Amino acid sequence: MSEVDDAIAAARSSWSRISTADDGLFAPTQRRAAATQAIGKRLTRIAIADAAILIAAVVIGMIVPLGIMGALFVMLALIATTVFLAVQTPREAAPPPPEKLRTVDLKVLPAQTQRWLAAQRDKLPTGARGVVDRIATRLAVLSPQLGKVDAADENAYELRRLIGEQLPAFVNDYAQVPATLRDQPRNGKSPDEELVDGLTLIEREIADMTERLAQGDLDSLATRGRYLEMKYRGDSDAG
């Protein structure tokens, strides 16, 4: 097993013996991206609703003249719809359950894992949230790379195992530890400290996997750079 496997297995074993029963999760970049996406969706809904009202008004006007009162009614309907959709708080979809993370499409797994982590924020100590922010950032960087990864590839299997199985299980195990015992040292570390250490290892492993997946692109870029340098710098020197 890898260092990550060893650390997680040790922490889970320790927590299972003693278990008897505000910073945002996302880094600032992810929060800004999420806010921008939410605004874009809201504007899209407003545009679609207003367009539907205008089309309906045109169709009705072709049959029955609307007149001044009809035009006023259409204007009021546009204003009311726009204001309503602008201030309405959209309902967020429930986070995926941990068991679903094991089977979702690999391309959406990082985003689904981020959503699941967001729902766990109240279960995590303050000291772990900075690490979770970094994990969220790593997952955001990793996500675009998965479009070219074969689901049957060994890298895909390792990614799914790490962020779809081990990470949720690790956080869930911590949540099962009684709150009064989470800051109590046992075998040299408290559960809070074990959580931070384990999440740090997971964050590093995601970073390593991201670099491995990008290796082909990095090699291609370096090769292209050497080709351009040899061709055009050589031509310049010759001239």
DRENKOL-461576 format. One record per atom (N, C-alpha, C): atom name; x, y, z. Coordinates in steps of 0.1 Angstrom, whole numbers, plus 5000, padded with zeros to 4 digits. Example, Ala and Ser with C-alpha at 12.3 -4.5 7.8 and 13.67 -1.06 7.14 Angstrom:
BEGIN
{N,{5132,4943,5078}}
{CA,{5123,4955,5078}}
{C,{5132,4967,5078}}
{N,{5128,4978,5071}}
{CA,{5137,4989,5071}}
{C,{5129,5000,5079}}
This chain:
BEGIN
{N,{5008,4988,5000}}
{CA,{5000,5000,5000}}
{C,{5009,5012,5000}}
{N,{5003,5024,4995}}
{CA,{5010,5036,4995}}
{C,{5010,5043,5008}}
{N,{5017,5054,5009}}
{CA,{5018,5061,5022}}
{C,{5004,5066,5026}}
{N,{4996,5070,5015}}
{CA,{4982,5075,5018}}
{C,{4974,5064,5023}}
{N,{4975,5052,5017}}
{CA,{4967,5040,5022}}
{C,{4971,5037,5037}}
{N,{4983,5037,5040}}
{CA,{4988,5034,5053}}
{C,{4982,5044,5063}}
{N,{4983,5057,5060}}
{CA,{4979,5067,5070}}
{C,{4964,5066,5072}}
{N,{4956,5064,5061}}
{CA,{4942,5063,5062}}
{C,{4937,5051,5070}}
{N,{4944,5040,5067}}
{CA,{4940,5027,5074}}
{C,{4943,5028,5088}}
{N,{4954,5034,5092}}
{CA,{4958,5036,5106}}
{C,{4948,5045,5113}}
{N,{4944,5056,5107}}
{CA,{4934,5065,5113}}
{C,{4921,5058,5115}}
{N,{4916,5051,5105}}
{CA,{4903,5045,5105}}
{C,{4903,5034,5116}}
{N,{4914,5027,5118}}
{CA,{4915,5017,5128}}
{C,{4914,5023,5142}}
{N,{4921,5034,5143}}
{CA,{4922,5041,5156}}
{C,{4908,5046,5160}}
{N,{4902,5053,5150}}
{CA,{4889,5059,5153}}
{C,{4878,5048,5156}}
{N,{4878,5037,5149}}
{CA,{4868,5027,5151}}
{C,{4869,5021,5165}}
{N,{4880,5022,5171}}
{CA,{4881,5016,5185}}
{C,{4876,5026,5195}}
{N,{4877,5039,5193}}
{CA,{4872,5049,5203}}
{C,{4858,5054,5200}}
{N,{4853,5051,5188}}
{CA,{4839,5056,5184}}
{C,{4829,5047,5190}}
{N,{4819,5054,5197}}
{CA,{4808,5046,5202}}
{C,{4795,5049,5196}}
{N,{4792,5053,5190}}
{CA,{4779,5054,5184}}
{C,{4779,5048,5170}}
{N,{4841,5309,5104}}
{CA,{4839,5298,5095}}
{C,{4844,5302,5082}}
{N,{4854,5290,5081}}
{CA,{4859,5293,5067}}
{C,{4851,5285,5057}}
{N,{4850,5291,5045}}
{CA,{4843,5284,5034}}
{C,{4851,5272,5030}}
{N,{4844,5262,5024}}
{CA,{4851,5250,5019}}
{C,{4860,5253,5007}}
{N,{4855,5261,4998}}
{CA,{4862,5263,4986}}
{C,{4872,5274,4987}}
{N,{4883,5273,4981}}
{CA,{4892,5284,4980}}
{C,{4886,5296,4973}}
{N,{4891,5308,4975}}
{CA,{4885,5320,4969}}
{C,{4882,5319,4954}}
{N,{4891,5313,4947}}
{CA,{4889,5311,4933}}
{C,{4877,5303,4930}}
{N,{4875,5292,4937}}
{CA,{4863,5284,4935}}
{C,{4850,5291,4939}}
{N,{4851,5299,4950}}
{CA,{4839,5306,4954}}
{C,{4835,5316,4943}}
{N,{4845,5323,4938}}
{CA,{4842,5333,4927}}
{C,{4836,5326,4915}}
{N,{4842,5315,4911}}
{CA,{4837,5308,4900}}
{C,{4823,5303,4902}}
{N,{4820,5298,4914}}
{CA,{4807,5293,4917}}
{C,{4797,5304,4917}}
{N,{4801,5316,4922}}
{CA,{4792,5328,4922}}
{C,{4789,5332,4908}}
{N,{4799,5333,4900}}
{CA,{4798,5337,4886}}
{C,{4788,5327,4878}}
{N,{4790,5315,4881}}
{CA,{4781,5305,4874}}
{C,{4767,5306,4879}}
{N,{4765,5309,4892}}
{CA,{4751,5311,4897}}
{C,{4744,5323,4891}}
{N,{4752,5334,4890}}
{CA,{4747,5346,4883}}
{C,{4743,5343,4869}}
{N,{4752,5336,4862}}
{CA,{4749,5333,4848}}
{C,{4736,5325,4846}}
{N,{4734,5315,4855}}
{CA,{4722,5307,4854}}
{C,{4710,5315,4857}}
{N,{4711,5324,4867}}
{CA,{4699,5333,4870}}
{C,{4696,5342,4858}}
{N,{4706,5348,4852}}
{CA,{4703,5357,4841}}
{C,{4697,5349,4829}}
{N,{4702,5337,4827}}
{CA,{4696,5329,4817}}
{C,{4681,5326,4819}}
{N,{4678,5323,4832}}
{CA,{4664,5320,4835}}
{C,{4655,5333,4832}}
{N,{4661,5344,4836}}
{CA,{4653,5357,4834}}
{C,{4651,5359,4819}}
{N,{4662,5357,4811}}
{CA,{4661,5360,4797}}
{C,{4650,5350,4790}}
{N,{4650,5338,4794}}
{CA,{4641,5328,4789}}
{C,{4627,5332,4792}}
{N,{4624,5335,4805}}
{CA,{4611,5339,4810}}
{C,{4606,5352,4803}}
{N,{4615,5362,4802}}
{CA,{4610,5374,4795}}
{C,{4608,5372,4780}}
{N,{4616,5364,4774}}
{CA,{4614,5361,4760}}
{C,{4600,5354,4758}}
{N,{4597,5345,4767}}
{CA,{4584,5337,4766}}
{C,{4572,5347,4767}}
{N,{4574,5357,4776}}
{CA,{4563,5367,4778}}
{C,{4561,5375,4765}}
{N,{4572,5379,4759}}
{CA,{4572,5388,4747}}
{C,{4566,5380,4736}}
{N,{4570,5367,4734}}
{CA,{4565,5359,4723}}
{C,{4550,5357,4725}}
{N,{4546,5355,4737}}
{CA,{4531,5353,4740}}
{C,{4524,5366,4737}}
{N,{4530,5377,4740}}
{CA,{4523,5390,4737}}
{C,{4522,5392,4722}}
{N,{4532,5389,4715}}
{CA,{4532,5391,4700}}
{C,{4521,5382,4694}}
{N,{4521,5369,4699}}
{CA,{4511,5360,4693}}
{C,{4496,5365,4696}}
{N,{4494,5369,4709}}
{CA,{4481,5374,4713}}
{C,{4478,5386,4705}}
{N,{4488,5395,4703}}
{CA,{4485,5408,4696}}
{C,{4482,5406,4682}}
{N,{4486,5395,4676}}
{CA,{4483,5392,4662}}
{C,{4468,5388,4661}}
{N,{4462,5383,4672}}
{CA,{4448,5379,4672}}
{C,{4439,5390,4677}}
{N,{4443,5395,4689}}
{CA,{4435,5406,4695}}
{C,{4444,5418,4698}}
{N,{4441,5429,4693}}
{CA,{4450,5441,4696}}
{C,{4451,5443,4711}}
{N,{4463,5445,4715}}
{CA,{4465,5447,4730}}
{C,{4462,5461,4735}}
{N,{4464,5471,4727}}
{CA,{4461,5484,4731}}
{C,{4471,5489,4742}}
{N,{4468,5500,4748}}
{CA,{4477,5506,4758}}
{C,{4477,5498,4771}}
{N,{4465,5493,4775}}
{CA,{4464,5485,4787}}
{C,{4471,5472,4785}}
{N,{4470,5466,4773}}
{CA,{4477,5453,4771}}
{C,{4492,5455,4772}}
{N,{4497,5466,4765}}
{CA,{4511,5469,4765}}
{C,{4516,5471,4780}}
{N,{4508,5478,4788}}
{CA,{4511,5481,4802}}
{C,{4512,5467,4809}}
{N,{4502,5459,4807}}
{CA,{4502,5446,4813}}
{C,{4514,5438,4810}}
{N,{4518,5438,4797}}
{CA,{4530,5431,4793}}
{C,{4543,5436,4800}}
{N,{4544,5450,4801}}
{CA,{4555,5456,4808}}
{C,{4555,5452,4823}}
{N,{4544,5452,4829}}
{CA,{4543,5449,4843}}
{C,{4547,5434,4845}}
{N,{4543,5425,4836}}
{CA,{4546,5411,4837}}
{C,{4561,5409,4835}}
{N,{4567,5417,4826}}
{CA,{4582,5416,4824}}
{C,{4589,5420,4837}}
{N,{4585,5431,4843}}
{CA,{4592,5436,4855}}
{C,{4590,5427,4866}}
{N,{4577,5422,4868}}
{CA,{4575,5413,4879}}
{C,{4583,5400,4878}}
{N,{4583,5394,4866}}
{CA,{4591,5382,4864}}
{C,{4605,5384,4866}}
{N,{4611,5395,4861}}
{CA,{4625,5398,4863}}
{C,{4629,5399,4877}}
{N,{4621,5407,4885}}
{CA,{4624,5409,4899}}
{C,{4622,5396,4907}}
{N,{4612,5388,4904}}
{CA,{4610,5376,4911}}
{C,{4621,5366,4909}}
{N,{4626,5364,4896}}
{CA,{4637,5355,4894}}
{C,{4650,5360,4899}}
{N,{4651,5373,4899}}
{CA,{4664,5379,4904}}
{C,{4666,5377,4919}}
{N,{4655,5378,4927}}
{CA,{4656,5377,4941}}
{C,{4654,5363,4946}}
{N,{4649,5354,4938}}
{CA,{4645,5341,4942}}
{C,{4658,5333,4945}}
{N,{4658,5326,4957}}
{CA,{4670,5318,4961}}
{C,{4668,5304,4955}}
{N,{4677,5300,4945}}
{CA,{4675,5287,4939}}
{C,{4678,5276,4949}}
{N,{4670,5265,4948}}
{CA,{4673,5254,4957}}
{C,{4685,5246,4952}}
{N,{4694,5243,4961}}
{CA,{4706,5236,4957}}
{C,{4703,5221,4958}}
{N,{4708,5214,4948}}
{CA,{4707,5200,4948}}
{C,{4714,5193,4960}}
{N,{4708,5183,4965}}
{CA,{4714,5176,4976}}
{C,{4727,5170,4972}}
{N,{4737,5170,4981}}
{CA,{4750,5165,4978}}
{C,{4749,5150,4975}}
{N,{4757,5144,4967}}
{CA,{4756,5130,4964}}
{C,{4760,5122,4976}}
{N,{4754,5111,4979}}
{CA,{4758,5102,4990}}
{C,{4772,5096,4987}}
{N,{4779,5092,4997}}
{CA,{4793,5086,4995}}
{C,{4793,5074,4985}}
{N,{4782,5066,4987}}
{CA,{4782,5054,4978}}
{C,{4780,5057,4963}}
{N,{4774,5069,4960}}
{CA,{4773,5073,4946}}
{C,{4786,5077,4940}}
{N,{4795,5083,4949}}
{CA,{4808,5087,4944}}
{C,{4816,5076,4938}}
{N,{4813,5064,4942}}
{CA,{4821,5052,4937}}
{C,{4817,5048,4923}}
{N,{4805,5053,4919}}
{CA,{4800,5049,4906}}
{C,{4798,5060,4896}}
{N,{4799,5073,4900}}
{CA,{4796,5083,4890}}
{C,{4806,5083,4879}}
{N,{4803,5090,4868}}
{CA,{4812,5091,4857}}
{C,{4825,5098,4862}}
{N,{4836,5093,4857}}
{CA,{4849,5098,4862}}
{C,{4851,5113,4859}}
{N,{4845,5118,4848}}
{CA,{4847,5132,4844}}
{C,{4840,5141,4854}}
{N,{4829,5137,4860}}
{CA,{4822,5145,4870}}
{C,{4826,5142,4884}}
{N,{4834,5132,4886}}
{CA,{4837,5128,4900}}
{C,{4844,5139,4908}}
{N,{4853,5147,4903}}
{CA,{4859,5158,4912}}
{C,{4849,5168,4916}}
{N,{4840,5172,4907}}
{CA,{4829,5182,4911}}
{C,{4820,5176,4921}}
{N,{4816,5163,4919}}
{CA,{4807,5157,4929}}
{C,{4813,5155,4942}}
{N,{4826,5152,4942}}
{CA,{4833,5151,4955}}
{C,{4834,5165,4962}}
{N,{4836,5175,4954}}
{CA,{4836,5189,4960}}
{C,{4823,5192,4967}}
{N,{4812,5188,4960}}
{CA,{4799,5191,4966}}
{C,{4797,5183,4978}}
{N,{4801,5171,4979}}
{CA,{4800,5162,4991}}
{C,{4808,5168,5002}}
{N,{4820,5173,4999}}
{CA,{4829,5179,5009}}
{C,{4822,5192,5015}}
{N,{4816,5199,5006}}
{CA,{4809,5212,5011}}
{C,{4799,5209,5021}}
{N,{4792,5198,5019}}
{CA,{4781,5194,5029}}
{C,{4787,5189,5042}}
{N,{4800,5186,5043}}
{CA,{4806,5181,5055}}
{C,{4812,5192,5063}}
{N,{4812,5205,5059}}
{CA,{4820,5215,5066}}
{C,{4817,5216,5081}}
{N,{4805,5214,5085}}
{CA,{4802,5215,5100}}
{C,{4808,5204,5108}}
{N,{4812,5193,5101}}
{CA,{4818,5182,5108}}
{C,{4833,5183,5110}}
{N,{4839,5193,5103}}
{CA,{4853,5194,5103}}
{C,{4859,5205,5112}}
{N,{4870,5202,5119}}
{CA,{4876,5212,5128}}
{C,{4882,5223,5120}}
{N,{4883,5235,5126}}
{CA,{4889,5246,5119}}
{C,{4903,5243,5113}}
{N,{4911,5236,5120}}
{CA,{4924,5233,5115}}
{C,{4924,5225,5102}}
{N,{4913,5218,5099}}
{CA,{4913,5209,5087}}
{C,{4907,5217,5075}}
{N,{4901,5228,5077}}
{CA,{4894,5235,5066}}
{C,{4904,5240,5055}}
{N,{4916,5245,5060}}
{CA,{4925,5250,5050}}
{C,{4930,5239,5041}}
{N,{4932,5227,5047}}
{CA,{4936,5216,5038}}
{C,{4925,5212,5029}}
{N,{4913,5212,5033}}
{CA,{4901,5209,5024}}
{C,{4900,5220,5013}}
{N,{4903,5232,5016}}
{CA,{4903,5242,5006}}
{C,{4913,5239,4995}}
{N,{4925,5234,4999}}
{CA,{4935,5230,4989}}
{C,{4931,5218,4981}}
{N,{4924,5208,4988}}
{CA,{4918,5197,4981}}
{C,{4908,5202,4970}}
{N,{4900,5211,4974}}
{CA,{4890,5216,4964}}
{C,{4897,5222,4952}}
{N,{4908,5230,4955}}
{CA,{4915,5236,4944}}
{C,{4922,5225,4935}}
{N,{4927,5215,4941}}
{CA,{4933,5204,4934}}
{C,{4923,5197,4925}}
{N,{4911,5195,4930}}
{CA,{4900,5188,4923}}
{C,{4896,5197,4911}}
{N,{4895,5210,4913}}
{CA,{4892,5219,4902}}
{C,{4902,5218,4891}}
{N,{4915,5217,4894}}
{CA,{4925,5217,4884}}
{C,{4925,5203,4877}}
{N,{4922,5193,4885}}
{CA,{4922,5179,4880}}
{C,{4910,5177,4870}}
{N,{4899,5182,4873}}
{CA,{4887,5179,4865}}
{C,{4888,5180,4850}}
{N,{4894,5191,4844}}
{CA,{4895,5192,4830}}
{C,{4903,5181,4823}}
{N,{4913,5176,4831}}
{CA,{4922,5166,4826}}
{C,{4915,5152,4824}}
{N,{4904,5150,4831}}
{CA,{4898,5136,4831}}
{C,{4890,5134,4818}}
{N,{4888,5144,4810}}
{CA,{4881,5142,4797}}
{C,{4889,5133,4787}}
{N,{4902,5132,4789}}
{CA,{4910,5123,4780}}
{C,{4915,5111,4787}}
{N,{4910,5108,4799}}
{CA,{4914,5096,4806}}
{C,{4905,5084,4804}}
{N,{4910,5073,4799}}
{CA,{4901,5061,4798}}
{C,{4897,5056,4811}}
{N,{4884,5053,4813}}
{CA,{4879,5049,4826}}
{C,{4885,5036,4830}}
{N,{4890,5028,4820}}
{CA,{4896,5015,4824}}
{C,{4911,5016,4827}}
{N,{4916,5028,4826}}
{CA,{4931,5031,4828}}
{C,{4934,5029,4843}}
{N,{4946,5025,4846}}
{CA,{4950,5024,4860}}
{C,{4950,5037,4867}}
{N,{4953,5048,4861}}
{CA,{4952,5061,4867}}
{C,{4938,5064,4871}}
{N,{4928,5061,4862}}
{CA,{4914,5063,4865}}
{C,{4910,5055,4877}}
{N,{4915,5043,4878}}
{CA,{4911,5034,4889}}
{C,{4917,5040,4902}}
{N,{4929,5045,4902}}
{CA,{4935,5050,4914}}
{C,{4928,5063,4918}}
{N,{4924,5072,4908}}
{CA,{4917,5084,4911}}
{C,{4904,5081,4918}}
{N,{4896,5072,4912}}
{CA,{4883,5069,4917}}
{C,{4884,5063,4931}}
{N,{4894,5055,4934}}
{CA,{4896,5049,4947}}
{C,{4900,5060,4957}}
{N,{4908,5070,4953}}
{CA,{4913,5080,4963}}
{C,{4902,5090,4966}}
{N,{4896,5096,4955}}
{CA,{4886,5107,4958}}
{C,{4872,5102,4958}}
{N,{4869,5090,4954}}
{CA,{4856,5085,4954}}
{C,{4853,5076,4965}}
{N,{4864,5070,4971}}
{CA,{4862,5060,4982}}
{C,{4869,5064,4995}}
{N,{4882,5065,4994}}
{CA,{4890,5068,5006}}
{C,{4887,5081,5012}}
{N,{4887,5092,5004}}
{CA,{4884,5105,5010}}
{C,{4871,5106,5017}}
{N,{4860,5101,5011}}
{CA,{4847,5102,5018}}
{C,{4847,5093,5031}}
{N,{4853,5081,5030}}
{CA,{4853,5072,5041}}
{C,{4861,5078,5052}}
{N,{4872,5084,5049}}
{CA,{4881,5090,5059}}
{C,{4873,5101,5067}}
{N,{4867,5110,5060}}
{CA,{4859,5121,5066}}
{C,{4847,5115,5074}}
{N,{4841,5105,5069}}
{CA,{4829,5099,5076}}
{C,{4834,5092,5089}}
{N,{4845,5086,5089}}
{CA,{4850,5080,5101}}
{C,{4853,5090,5111}}
{N,{4859,5102,5107}}
{CA,{4861,5112,5117}}
{C,{4848,5117,5123}}
{N,{4837,5118,5115}}
{CA,{4825,5123,5120}}
{C,{4818,5114,5130}}
{N,{4822,5101,5130}}
{CA,{4817,5091,5139}}
{C,{4823,5092,5153}}
{N,{4835,5099,5154}}
{CA,{4841,5100,5167}}
{C,{4834,5110,5175}}
{N,{4831,5106,5188}}
{CA,{4824,5115,5197}}
{C,{4831,5129,5198}}
{N,{4824,5140,5198}}
{CA,{4830,5153,5197}}
{C,{4839,5155,5209}}
{N,{4836,5149,5221}}
{CA,{4844,5151,5233}}
{C,{4858,5145,5232}}
{N,{4859,5135,5222}}
{CA,{4872,5128,5221}}
{C,{4880,5133,5210}}
{N,{4875,5142,5201}}
{CA,{4882,5145,5189}}
{C,{4895,5153,5192}}
{N,{4896,5160,5202}}
{CA,{4909,5167,5205}}
{C,{4917,5161,5216}}
{N,{4913,5148,5220}}
{CA,{4921,5141,5230}}
{C,{4932,5132,5224}}
{N,{4944,5134,5228}}
{CA,{4955,5126,5222}}
{C,{4953,5111,5225}}
{N,{4957,5103,5216}}
{CA,{4956,5089,5217}}
{C,{4967,5083,5208}}
{N,{4976,5075,5214}}
{CA,{4987,5070,5206}}
{C,{4995,5081,5200}}
{N,{4996,5093,5207}}
{CA,{5005,5104,5202}}
{C,{4998,5114,5194}}
{N,{4985,5111,5189}}
{CA,{4978,5121,5181}}
{C,{4963,5121,5185}}
{N,{4957,5133,5184}}
{CA,{4943,5134,5185}}
{C,{4936,5131,5172}}
{N,{4923,5127,5172}}
{CA,{4916,5125,5160}}
{C,{4917,5138,5151}}
{N,{4916,5150,5157}}
{CA,{4917,5162,5149}}
{C,{4930,5162,5141}}
{N,{4941,5159,5148}}
{CA,{4954,5159,5142}}
{C,{4955,5148,5131}}
{N,{4950,5136,5134}}
{CA,{4950,5126,5124}}
{C,{4942,5130,5111}}
{N,{4931,5137,5113}}
{CA,{4923,5142,5102}}
{C,{4931,5151,5093}}
{N,{4938,5161,5099}}
{CA,{4946,5170,5092}}
{C,{4957,5163,5084}}
{N,{4964,5154,5091}}
{CA,{4975,5147,5085}}
{C,{4970,5138,5073}}
{N,{4959,5131,5075}}
{CA,{4954,5123,5064}}
{C,{4949,5131,5052}}
{N,{4942,5142,5055}}
{CA,{4938,5151,5044}}
{C,{4950,5157,5036}}
{N,{4960,5160,5044}}
{CA,{4972,5166,5037}}
{C,{4978,5155,5028}}
{N,{4979,5143,5032}}
{CA,{4984,5132,5023}}
{C,{4975,5131,5011}}
{N,{4962,5131,5013}}
{CA,{4953,5130,5001}}
{C,{4955,5141,4992}}
{N,{4957,5153,4997}}
{CA,{4959,5165,4989}}
{C,{4972,5164,4980}}
{N,{4982,5159,4987}}
{CA,{4995,5157,4980}}
{C,{4994,5146,4969}}
{N,{4986,5136,4972}}
{CA,{4985,5125,4962}}
{C,{4977,5130,4950}}
{N,{4966,5138,4952}}
{CA,{4959,5143,4941}}
{C,{4968,5152,4932}}
{N,{4977,5160,4939}}
{CA,{4986,5168,4932}}
{C,{4995,5160,4923}}
{N,{5000,5149,4929}}
{CA,{5009,5140,4921}}
{C,{5002,5133,4909}}
{N,{4989,5129,4912}}
{CA,{4982,5123,4901}}
{C,{4979,5133,4890}}
{N,{4976,5145,4893}}
{CA,{4974,5156,4883}}
{C,{4986,5158,4875}}
{N,{4998,5158,4881}}
{CA,{5011,5160,4874}}
{C,{5013,5148,4865}}
{N,{5010,5136,4869}}
{CA,{5012,5124,4861}}
{C,{5003,5125,4848}}
{N,{4991,5129,4850}}
{CA,{4981,5130,4839}}
{C,{4986,5140,4829}}
{N,{4992,5151,4834}}
{CA,{4996,5162,4826}}
{C,{5010,5159,4819}}
{N,{5017,5148,4823}}
{CA,{5030,5146,4818}}
{C,{5031,5146,4803}}
{N,{5021,5140,4796}}
{CA,{5022,5139,4782}}
{C,{5021,5153,4776}}
{N,{5012,5162,4781}}
{CA,{5011,5175,4776}}
{C,{5023,5183,4779}}
{N,{5030,5181,4790}}
{CA,{5042,5188,4794}}
{C,{5053,5184,4784}}
{N,{5054,5171,4781}}
{CA,{5064,5166,4772}}
{C,{5062,5172,4758}}
{N,{5049,5172,4754}}
{CA,{5046,5178,4741}}
{C,{5049,5192,4740}}
{N,{5047,5200,4750}}
{CA,{5050,5214,4750}}
{C,{5065,5216,4749}}
{N,{5072,5208,4757}}
{CA,{5087,5210,4757}}
{C,{5093,5206,4743}}
{N,{5087,5196,4737}}
{CA,{5092,5192,4724}}
{C,{5089,5203,4714}}
{N,{5077,5208,4714}}
{CA,{5073,5219,4705}}
{C,{5082,5231,4707}}
{N,{5085,5234,4720}}
{CA,{5093,5246,4722}}
{C,{5107,5244,4717}}
{N,{5113,5232,4718}}
{CA,{5126,5229,4713}}
{C,{5126,5230,4698}}
{N,{5115,5225,4691}}
{CA,{5114,5226,4677}}
{C,{5114,5240,4672}}
{N,{5106,5248,4678}}
{CA,{5105,5262,4675}}
{C,{5118,5270,4676}}
{N,{5125,5267,4687}}
{CA,{5137,5273,4690}}
{C,{5148,5269,4680}}
{N,{5148,5256,4676}}
{CA,{5158,5252,4666}}
{C,{5155,5258,4652}}
{N,{5142,5258,4649}}
{CA,{5138,5263,4635}}
{C,{5140,5278,4634}}
{N,{5134,5285,4643}}
{CA,{5133,5300,4641}}
{C,{5146,5307,4646}}
{N,{5151,5302,4657}}
{CA,{5163,5308,4661}}
{C,{5175,5305,4652}}
{N,{5175,5293,4647}}
{CA,{5185,5289,4637}}
{C,{5184,5297,4625}}
{N,{5171,5299,4620}}
{CA,{5170,5308,4608}}
{C,{5174,5322,4610}}
{N,{5172,5327,4622}}
{CA,{5176,5341,4626}}
{C,{5191,5342,4626}}
{N,{5198,5332,4632}}
{CA,{5212,5332,4632}}
{C,{5218,5331,4618}}
{N,{5212,5323,4610}}
{CA,{5217,5321,4596}}
{C,{5215,5334,4588}}
{N,{5204,5342,4591}}
{CA,{5202,5354,4584}}
{C,{5212,5365,4589}}
